[in-house]
Amino acid sequence: MSAHPGRPPLLKRLSPGHWTAVVWGGAMGFACVDEFFVLPGDYVRDGQIVPGFDLTYVSAPILLGAAVLVLTACRLLRGRPLVAYGLLLLGSALGAALLGQADEFPLVQFLAPDVALYFVAASTARRTSACAAGMALTVLMIPLAVRLSGGGSINTSAQLAVALTVFVAWLLGNSARQSRLHAEQSRAQAAVQATTAERLRIARELHDIVAHTIGIVALQAGAARRVIDTQPARAREALGEVENASRETLSGLRRMLGALRQADTAGASPSLSDIDRLAAATTAAGVRVVVQWHGRRRPLPPDIDLSAYRIVQESVTNVVRHAGAHSCLVRVDHRDTELTLEITDTGRGPGNDAPHAGYGLAGIRERVALLQGQFTAGTRPEGGFRVMARLPLPQPTPHERPTPIAS
């Protein structure tokens, strides 16, 4: 195992200044080898014979000054890019003059400014990087203009190639900057969407947990108030149901808050198998809930299992709070490719006198949409209200054996 598991690779550990210094040092070494060892002898420059192995060009002060300028530029490249780039160009010009190449910049001598320009374009605003590119082209053009004004000749193709590297370095750096900005925007949008989705999920959970219990508490408290003088035993029983429902909701809220504080929420969420207990609690509160199971049961994914329970819970809560019905029917149909939930009642449905009933239906619709299912809700021709949700199920694996459910 590596001693530094989080350490980035070498190519990323080097800063832009380090890369620029390494490239400049390598370019100077290559130019020295090319100037003094690869092509010894004489060659013709501007019609005159010039020695190709002339040590008189070598000047220690010039070499030291160029190195100081380049190293200073490398240190300032992040904080003051334009100042650093100007010093780098000056150091590169002195390096070229050291080898007698200041009148025409060879490609190898301009590699360090190209590398630095890439980093400037990748990390600064477009106006700043364009100014740096203009500085580089100006440094290239000035000695050429001086030679042409003095009647000298220039290697047009070679100098155009050097100028082209400036454009390429700027384009690559600017493209890297745009890609980074786009990635940052995408991450920011993803974070906002994740936060919004989590807020909606928490809102649905709070609504589903609290609304059902509040409906039962209101129903039982009203019954206790009506019979507290004539039937004290019945009133005590109703108040006991209020206490039990309140404690259960408090436990659910505590589980939910604990789940928000911890990454692992296994075992903290209800499932479709808890519908019978939900029906018993609602029946005890005064609204009879009949549950019918159809099809062959098999394990459900956790998100579908929780959503199915919440859909039934919210539908039953709407019956208790808004329908004015004495009973409702819950049908759970396990099919091979989908889970169908149908909740019907014979009440009046969420009419205009219950303006907040739509919040629960909106939460159900969101849950079903997240699972790529189908949702319908509305009044029935024969009277009452019906909620139906179809949730697609993943195909069972060969080793899964469905458990039959008695109708």
TALIN-V182775 format. One record per residue. N is the residue number from 1. SS is DSSP state (alpha for helix, beta for strand, coil for the rest). OMEGA is omega in whole degrees, -180 to 180 (none if undefined). D_CENTER is the distance of its C-alpha to the mean C-alpha in Angstrom with 1 decimal. Layout:
n=N ss=SS omega=OMEGA d_center=D_CENTER
n=N ss=SS omega=OMEGA d_center=D_CENTER
This chain:
n=1 ss=coil omega=-179 d_center=29.8
n=2 ss=coil omega=179 d_center=28.7
n=3 ss=coil omega=180 d_center=29.7
n=4 ss=coil omega=-176 d_center=26.5
n=5 ss=coil omega=-178 d_center=23.6
n=6 ss=coil omega=-176 d_center=21.0
n=7 ss=coil omega=-180 d_center=22.9
n=8 ss=coil omega=178 d_center=21.5
n=9 ss=coil omega=-175 d_center=23.9
n=10 ss=alpha omega=-177 d_center=26.8
n=11 ss=alpha omega=179 d_center=25.7
n=12 ss=alpha omega=179 d_center=22.7
n=13 ss=alpha omega=180 d_center=24.9
n=14 ss=coil omega=179 d_center=27.3
n=15 ss=coil omega=176 d_center=26.6
n=16 ss=alpha omega=178 d_center=27.3
n=17 ss=alpha omega=178 d_center=30.7
n=18 ss=alpha omega=179 d_center=31.6
n=19 ss=alpha omega=-180 d_center=30.8
n=20 ss=alpha omega=179 d_center=33.0
n=21 ss=alpha omega=179 d_center=35.8
n=22 ss=alpha omega=-179 d_center=35.8
n=23 ss=alpha omega=179 d_center=35.9
n=24 ss=alpha omega=178 d_center=38.7
n=25 ss=alpha omega=178 d_center=40.7
n=26 ss=alpha omega=179 d_center=40.4
n=27 ss=alpha omega=178 d_center=41.5
n=28 ss=alpha omega=178 d_center=44.4
n=29 ss=alpha omega=179 d_center=45.5
n=30 ss=alpha omega=-179 d_center=45.4
n=31 ss=alpha omega=178 d_center=47.3
n=32 ss=alpha omega=179 d_center=49.9
n=33 ss=alpha omega=-179 d_center=50.5
n=34 ss=alpha omega=-176 d_center=50.7
n=35 ss=alpha omega=-169 d_center=53.1
n=36 ss=alpha omega=-173 d_center=55.4
n=37 ss=alpha omega=-174 d_center=55.4
n=38 ss=alpha omega=-176 d_center=54.2
n=39 ss=coil omega=177 d_center=56.5
n=40 ss=coil omega=179 d_center=59.6
n=41 ss=coil omega=-177 d_center=62.6
n=42 ss=beta omega=172 d_center=63.1
n=43 ss=beta omega=-172 d_center=61.3
n=44 ss=beta omega=175 d_center=61.9
n=45 ss=beta omega=-179 d_center=59.9
n=46 ss=coil omega=177 d_center=61.2
n=47 ss=coil omega=-180 d_center=64.5
n=48 ss=beta omega=178 d_center=65.1
n=49 ss=beta omega=-178 d_center=65.1
n=50 ss=beta omega=178 d_center=62.6
n=51 ss=beta omega=-179 d_center=62.5
n=52 ss=coil omega=-180 d_center=59.3
n=53 ss=coil omega=-173 d_center=59.8
n=54 ss=coil omega=-178 d_center=60.6
n=55 ss=alpha omega=180 d_center=59.7
n=56 ss=alpha omega=177 d_center=60.8
n=57 ss=alpha omega=-175 d_center=57.4
n=58 ss=coil omega=179 d_center=55.9
n=59 ss=coil omega=-179 d_center=55.6
n=60 ss=alpha omega=178 d_center=54.2
n=61 ss=alpha omega=179 d_center=53.6
n=62 ss=alpha omega=179 d_center=51.7
n=63 ss=alpha omega=179 d_center=49.6
n=64 ss=alpha omega=179 d_center=48.9
n=65 ss=alpha omega=178 d_center=48.1
n=66 ss=alpha omega=180 d_center=45.6
n=67 ss=alpha omega=179 d_center=43.9
n=68 ss=alpha omega=179 d_center=43.7
n=69 ss=alpha omega=-178 d_center=42.2
n=70 ss=alpha omega=180 d_center=39.6
n=71 ss=alpha omega=176 d_center=38.6
n=72 ss=alpha omega=178 d_center=38.5
n=73 ss=alpha omega=-180 d_center=36.3
n=74 ss=alpha omega=179 d_center=33.9
n=75 ss=alpha omega=-177 d_center=33.7
n=76 ss=alpha omega=-170 d_center=33.0
n=77 ss=coil omega=-179 d_center=30.6
n=78 ss=coil omega=-174 d_center=27.5
n=79 ss=coil omega=-178 d_center=29.1
n=80 ss=coil omega=-170 d_center=31.6
n=81 ss=alpha omega=-178 d_center=30.7
n=82 ss=alpha omega=177 d_center=33.6
n=83 ss=alpha omega=180 d_center=36.2
n=84 ss=alpha omega=-178 d_center=35.0
n=85 ss=alpha omega=176 d_center=35.1
n=86 ss=alpha omega=177 d_center=38.6
n=87 ss=alpha omega=179 d_center=39.8
n=88 ss=alpha omega=178 d_center=38.4
n=89 ss=alpha omega=179 d_center=40.2
n=90 ss=alpha omega=177 d_center=43.3
n=91 ss=alpha omega=178 d_center=43.1
n=92 ss=alpha omega=178 d_center=42.6
n=93 ss=alpha omega=177 d_center=45.6
n=94 ss=alpha omega=177 d_center=47.8
n=95 ss=alpha omega=177 d_center=46.8
n=96 ss=alpha omega=178 d_center=47.8
n=97 ss=alpha omega=178 d_center=51.0
n=98 ss=alpha omega=-179 d_center=51.8
n=99 ss=coil omega=179 d_center=52.0
n=100 ss=coil omega=-176 d_center=53.9
n=101 ss=coil omega=-177 d_center=50.9
n=102 ss=coil omega=-179 d_center=50.2
n=103 ss=coil omega=175 d_center=51.8
n=104 ss=coil omega=-179 d_center=49.3
n=105 ss=coil omega=172 d_center=45.9
n=106 ss=coil omega=-176 d_center=45.4
n=107 ss=alpha omega=-175 d_center=42.0
n=108 ss=alpha omega=-179 d_center=41.6
n=109 ss=alpha omega=-178 d_center=42.4
n=110 ss=alpha omega=179 d_center=39.5
n=111 ss=alpha omega=-180 d_center=36.8
n=112 ss=alpha omega=175 d_center=35.8
n=113 ss=alpha omega=177 d_center=35.4
n=114 ss=alpha omega=179 d_center=33.3
n=115 ss=alpha omega=179 d_center=31.0
n=116 ss=alpha omega=179 d_center=30.8
n=117 ss=alpha omega=177 d_center=30.2
n=118 ss=alpha omega=-179 d_center=27.2
n=119 ss=alpha omega=178 d_center=25.6
n=120 ss=alpha omega=180 d_center=26.8
n=121 ss=alpha omega=-178 d_center=25.3
n=122 ss=alpha omega=-172 d_center=21.9
n=123 ss=alpha omega=-178 d_center=21.7
n=124 ss=coil omega=179 d_center=23.7
n=125 ss=coil omega=-177 d_center=24.2
n=126 ss=alpha omega=-180 d_center=25.8
n=127 ss=alpha omega=180 d_center=29.1
n=128 ss=alpha omega=-179 d_center=29.4
n=129 ss=alpha omega=177 d_center=28.8
n=130 ss=alpha omega=176 d_center=31.2
n=131 ss=alpha omega=178 d_center=33.7
n=132 ss=alpha omega=178 d_center=33.4
n=133 ss=alpha omega=177 d_center=33.9
n=134 ss=alpha omega=176 d_center=37.0
n=135 ss=alpha omega=-179 d_center=38.4
n=136 ss=alpha omega=180 d_center=38.2
n=137 ss=alpha omega=178 d_center=39.9
n=138 ss=alpha omega=178 d_center=42.5
n=139 ss=alpha omega=178 d_center=43.3
n=140 ss=alpha omega=-173 d_center=43.8
n=141 ss=alpha omega=-175 d_center=46.0
n=142 ss=alpha omega=-180 d_center=48.3
n=143 ss=alpha omega=177 d_center=50.2
n=144 ss=alpha omega=178 d_center=50.5
n=145 ss=alpha omega=178 d_center=52.1
n=146 ss=alpha omega=-179 d_center=54.5
n=147 ss=alpha omega=-179 d_center=55.6
n=148 ss=alpha omega=179 d_center=56.1
n=149 ss=alpha omega=178 d_center=58.1
n=150 ss=coil omega=178 d_center=60.3
n=151 ss=coil omega=179 d_center=61.1
n=152 ss=coil omega=179 d_center=59.0
n=153 ss=coil omega=179 d_center=57.0
n=154 ss=coil omega=175 d_center=53.3
n=155 ss=coil omega=-172 d_center=51.3
n=156 ss=alpha omega=-177 d_center=49.4
n=157 ss=alpha omega=-180 d_center=47.2
n=158 ss=alpha omega=-179 d_center=46.2
n=159 ss=alpha omega=174 d_center=45.3
n=160 ss=alpha omega=178 d_center=43.3
n=161 ss=alpha omega=178 d_center=41.4
n=162 ss=alpha omega=178 d_center=40.6
n=163 ss=alpha omega=179 d_center=39.5
n=164 ss=alpha omega=178 d_center=37.3
n=165 ss=alpha omega=177 d_center=35.4
n=166 ss=alpha omega=179 d_center=34.6
n=167 ss=alpha omega=-179 d_center=33.1
n=168 ss=alpha omega=179 d_center=31.1
n=169 ss=alpha omega=179 d_center=29.8
n=170 ss=alpha omega=-180 d_center=28.7
n=171 ss=alpha omega=179 d_center=27.1
n=172 ss=alpha omega=179 d_center=25.1
n=173 ss=alpha omega=179 d_center=24.0
n=174 ss=alpha omega=177 d_center=23.1
n=175 ss=alpha omega=178 d_center=21.1
n=176 ss=alpha omega=178 d_center=19.2
n=177 ss=alpha omega=179 d_center=18.6
n=178 ss=alpha omega=178 d_center=17.4
n=179 ss=alpha omega=179 d_center=15.0
n=180 ss=alpha omega=179 d_center=13.6
n=181 ss=alpha omega=179 d_center=13.4
n=182 ss=alpha omega=178 d_center=11.7
n=183 ss=alpha omega=178 d_center=9.0
n=184 ss=alpha omega=178 d_center=8.8
n=185 ss=alpha omega=179 d_center=9.0
n=186 ss=alpha omega=178 d_center=6.3
n=187 ss=alpha omega=179 d_center=3.8
n=188 ss=alpha omega=178 d_center=6.4
n=189 ss=alpha omega=179 d_center=6.7
n=190 ss=alpha omega=178 d_center=3.8
n=191 ss=alpha omega=178 d_center=5.2
n=192 ss=alpha omega=179 d_center=8.5
n=193 ss=alpha omega=179 d_center=8.5
n=194 ss=alpha omega=178 d_center=7.9
n=195 ss=alpha omega=179 d_center=10.6
n=196 ss=alpha omega=179 d_center=12.7
n=197 ss=alpha omega=179 d_center=12.8
n=198 ss=alpha omega=177 d_center=13.8
n=199 ss=alpha omega=177 d_center=16.3
n=200 ss=alpha omega=179 d_center=17.8
n=201 ss=alpha omega=179 d_center=18.1
n=202 ss=alpha omega=179 d_center=19.9
n=203 ss=alpha omega=178 d_center=22.0
n=204 ss=alpha omega=-179 d_center=23.0
n=205 ss=alpha omega=179 d_center=23.9
n=206 ss=alpha omega=180 d_center=25.9
n=207 ss=alpha omega=-177 d_center=27.6
n=208 ss=alpha omega=-178 d_center=28.5
n=209 ss=alpha omega=-172 d_center=29.8
n=210 ss=alpha omega=-172 d_center=31.8
n=211 ss=alpha omega=-179 d_center=33.0
n=212 ss=alpha omega=-178 d_center=34.9
n=213 ss=alpha omega=179 d_center=36.6
n=214 ss=alpha omega=177 d_center=37.6
n=215 ss=alpha omega=179 d_center=39.2
n=216 ss=alpha omega=179 d_center=41.2
n=217 ss=alpha omega=180 d_center=42.1
n=218 ss=alpha omega=-180 d_center=43.3
n=219 ss=alpha omega=-179 d_center=45.3
n=220 ss=alpha omega=179 d_center=47.0
n=221 ss=alpha omega=177 d_center=47.7
n=222 ss=alpha omega=178 d_center=49.3
n=223 ss=alpha omega=179 d_center=51.4
n=224 ss=alpha omega=180 d_center=52.4
n=225 ss=alpha omega=-178 d_center=53.5
n=226 ss=alpha omega=-173 d_center=55.7
n=227 ss=alpha omega=-175 d_center=57.5
n=228 ss=coil omega=180 d_center=57.5
n=229 ss=coil omega=-175 d_center=61.2
n=230 ss=coil omega=-178 d_center=62.5
n=231 ss=coil omega=-178 d_center=60.5
n=232 ss=alpha omega=-180 d_center=59.3
n=233 ss=alpha omega=179 d_center=58.4
n=234 ss=alpha omega=178 d_center=56.1
n=235 ss=alpha omega=177 d_center=54.5
n=236 ss=alpha omega=179 d_center=53.9
n=237 ss=alpha omega=179 d_center=52.3
n=238 ss=alpha omega=178 d_center=50.0
n=239 ss=alpha omega=174 d_center=49.1
n=240 ss=alpha omega=177 d_center=48.4
n=241 ss=alpha omega=177 d_center=45.9
n=242 ss=alpha omega=179 d_center=44.3
n=243 ss=alpha omega=-179 d_center=44.0
n=244 ss=alpha omega=180 d_center=42.6
n=245 ss=alpha omega=180 d_center=40.0
n=246 ss=alpha omega=179 d_center=39.0
n=247 ss=alpha omega=-180 d_center=38.8
n=248 ss=alpha omega=178 d_center=36.7
n=249 ss=alpha omega=177 d_center=34.2
n=250 ss=alpha omega=177 d_center=34.1
n=251 ss=alpha omega=178 d_center=33.4
n=252 ss=alpha omega=178 d_center=30.6
n=253 ss=alpha omega=178 d_center=29.0
n=254 ss=alpha omega=177 d_center=29.5
n=255 ss=alpha omega=-179 d_center=27.8
n=256 ss=alpha omega=178 d_center=24.8
n=257 ss=alpha omega=176 d_center=24.6
n=258 ss=alpha omega=179 d_center=25.0
n=259 ss=alpha omega=178 d_center=22.2
n=260 ss=alpha omega=180 d_center=19.9
n=261 ss=alpha omega=-176 d_center=21.0
n=262 ss=coil omega=179 d_center=20.7
n=263 ss=coil omega=-177 d_center=18.2
n=264 ss=coil omega=-180 d_center=21.0
n=265 ss=coil omega=-177 d_center=22.3
n=266 ss=coil omega=176 d_center=24.7
n=267 ss=coil omega=-177 d_center=28.0
n=268 ss=coil omega=-174 d_center=27.0
n=269 ss=coil omega=175 d_center=26.5
n=270 ss=coil omega=-178 d_center=29.4
n=271 ss=coil omega=-178 d_center=29.9
n=272 ss=alpha omega=179 d_center=32.1
n=273 ss=alpha omega=179 d_center=35.0
n=274 ss=alpha omega=-177 d_center=35.2
n=275 ss=alpha omega=180 d_center=36.4
n=276 ss=alpha omega=178 d_center=40.0
n=277 ss=alpha omega=175 d_center=39.7
n=278 ss=alpha omega=180 d_center=38.0
n=279 ss=alpha omega=179 d_center=40.9
n=280 ss=alpha omega=180 d_center=43.5
n=281 ss=alpha omega=180 d_center=42.2
n=282 ss=alpha omega=177 d_center=42.1
n=283 ss=alpha omega=178 d_center=45.6
n=284 ss=alpha omega=179 d_center=46.9
n=285 ss=coil omega=175 d_center=45.7
n=286 ss=coil omega=178 d_center=47.9
n=287 ss=coil omega=-176 d_center=45.8
n=288 ss=beta omega=179 d_center=46.6
n=289 ss=beta omega=178 d_center=43.6
n=290 ss=beta omega=-179 d_center=44.5
n=291 ss=beta omega=177 d_center=42.0
n=292 ss=beta omega=179 d_center=42.7
n=293 ss=beta omega=179 d_center=41.0
n=294 ss=beta omega=178 d_center=41.3
n=295 ss=beta omega=-179 d_center=40.3
n=296 ss=beta omega=-172 d_center=39.5
n=297 ss=beta omega=173 d_center=37.0
n=298 ss=coil omega=-178 d_center=34.5
n=299 ss=coil omega=-180 d_center=31.5
n=300 ss=coil omega=172 d_center=28.4
n=301 ss=coil omega=-176 d_center=24.7
n=302 ss=alpha omega=-178 d_center=23.7
n=303 ss=alpha omega=178 d_center=21.5
n=304 ss=alpha omega=-179 d_center=24.4
n=305 ss=alpha omega=180 d_center=27.0
n=306 ss=alpha omega=-178 d_center=25.6
n=307 ss=alpha omega=178 d_center=24.9
n=308 ss=alpha omega=178 d_center=28.5
n=309 ss=alpha omega=-178 d_center=30.0
n=310 ss=alpha omega=178 d_center=28.2
n=311 ss=alpha omega=178 d_center=29.4
n=312 ss=alpha omega=-178 d_center=32.9
n=313 ss=alpha omega=-179 d_center=32.9
n=314 ss=alpha omega=178 d_center=31.8
n=315 ss=alpha omega=178 d_center=34.3
n=316 ss=alpha omega=178 d_center=37.1
n=317 ss=alpha omega=178 d_center=36.2
n=318 ss=alpha omega=177 d_center=36.7
n=319 ss=alpha omega=-178 d_center=40.0
n=320 ss=alpha omega=-171 d_center=41.2
n=321 ss=alpha omega=-168 d_center=40.2
n=322 ss=alpha omega=-171 d_center=40.8
n=323 ss=alpha omega=-175 d_center=42.8
n=324 ss=coil omega=-179 d_center=46.0
n=325 ss=coil omega=178 d_center=46.6
n=326 ss=coil omega=-179 d_center=48.4
n=327 ss=beta omega=174 d_center=46.5
n=328 ss=beta omega=-178 d_center=43.6
n=329 ss=beta omega=177 d_center=42.8
n=330 ss=beta omega=178 d_center=39.7
n=331 ss=beta omega=178 d_center=39.5
n=332 ss=beta omega=-175 d_center=37.0
n=333 ss=beta omega=175 d_center=37.3
n=334 ss=beta omega=176 d_center=35.8
n=335 ss=coil omega=-177 d_center=35.9
n=336 ss=coil omega=-173 d_center=34.9
n=337 ss=coil omega=-178 d_center=31.9
n=338 ss=beta omega=174 d_center=31.1
n=339 ss=beta omega=-178 d_center=31.7
n=340 ss=beta omega=178 d_center=33.6
n=341 ss=beta omega=180 d_center=34.0
n=342 ss=beta omega=180 d_center=36.8
n=343 ss=beta omega=-178 d_center=38.0
n=344 ss=beta omega=175 d_center=41.1
n=345 ss=beta omega=-179 d_center=43.6
n=346 ss=coil omega=-179 d_center=46.8
n=347 ss=coil omega=-176 d_center=46.0
n=348 ss=coil omega=180 d_center=45.4
n=349 ss=coil omega=180 d_center=41.6
n=350 ss=coil omega=-177 d_center=39.2
n=351 ss=coil omega=-178 d_center=41.5
n=352 ss=coil omega=-180 d_center=41.6
n=353 ss=coil omega=179 d_center=42.8
n=354 ss=coil omega=-173 d_center=39.5
n=355 ss=coil omega=-176 d_center=36.9
n=356 ss=coil omega=-178 d_center=34.2
n=357 ss=alpha omega=-178 d_center=34.4
n=358 ss=alpha omega=179 d_center=31.8
n=359 ss=alpha omega=180 d_center=29.0
n=360 ss=alpha omega=179 d_center=29.5
n=361 ss=alpha omega=177 d_center=29.7
n=362 ss=alpha omega=177 d_center=26.5
n=363 ss=alpha omega=177 d_center=24.7
n=364 ss=alpha omega=-179 d_center=26.4
n=365 ss=alpha omega=179 d_center=25.3
n=366 ss=alpha omega=179 d_center=21.6
n=367 ss=alpha omega=-179 d_center=22.0
n=368 ss=alpha omega=-180 d_center=23.8
n=369 ss=alpha omega=179 d_center=21.5
n=370 ss=alpha omega=180 d_center=18.5
n=371 ss=coil omega=179 d_center=20.9
n=372 ss=coil omega=-179 d_center=22.0
n=373 ss=coil omega=-180 d_center=25.4
n=374 ss=beta omega=-176 d_center=28.2
n=375 ss=beta omega=174 d_center=29.5
n=376 ss=beta omega=178 d_center=32.8
n=377 ss=beta omega=179 d_center=34.6
n=378 ss=beta omega=180 d_center=37.9
n=379 ss=beta omega=178 d_center=41.6
n=380 ss=coil omega=179 d_center=43.9
n=381 ss=coil omega=-180 d_center=47.1
n=382 ss=coil omega=-180 d_center=49.2
n=383 ss=coil omega=-179 d_center=47.7
n=384 ss=coil omega=-174 d_center=44.8
n=385 ss=beta omega=179 d_center=41.1
n=386 ss=beta omega=173 d_center=38.9
n=387 ss=beta omega=179 d_center=35.3
n=388 ss=beta omega=178 d_center=34.1
n=389 ss=beta omega=176 d_center=30.8
n=390 ss=beta omega=-178 d_center=30.3
n=391 ss=beta omega=179 d_center=27.4
n=392 ss=beta omega=-179 d_center=27.1
n=393 ss=coil omega=173 d_center=27.6
n=394 ss=coil omega=180 d_center=26.7
n=395 ss=coil omega=-180 d_center=29.9
n=396 ss=coil omega=176 d_center=31.8
n=397 ss=coil omega=-175 d_center=32.3
n=398 ss=coil omega=-176 d_center=35.9
n=399 ss=coil omega=179 d_center=36.5
n=400 ss=coil omega=179 d_center=35.5
n=401 ss=coil omega=-178 d_center=38.8
n=402 ss=coil omega=177 d_center=38.5
n=403 ss=beta omega=-179 d_center=40.4
n=404 ss=beta omega=180 d_center=42.8
n=405 ss=coil omega=180 d_center=42.7
n=406 ss=coil omega=180 d_center=46.0
n=407 ss=coil omega=none d_center=46.1
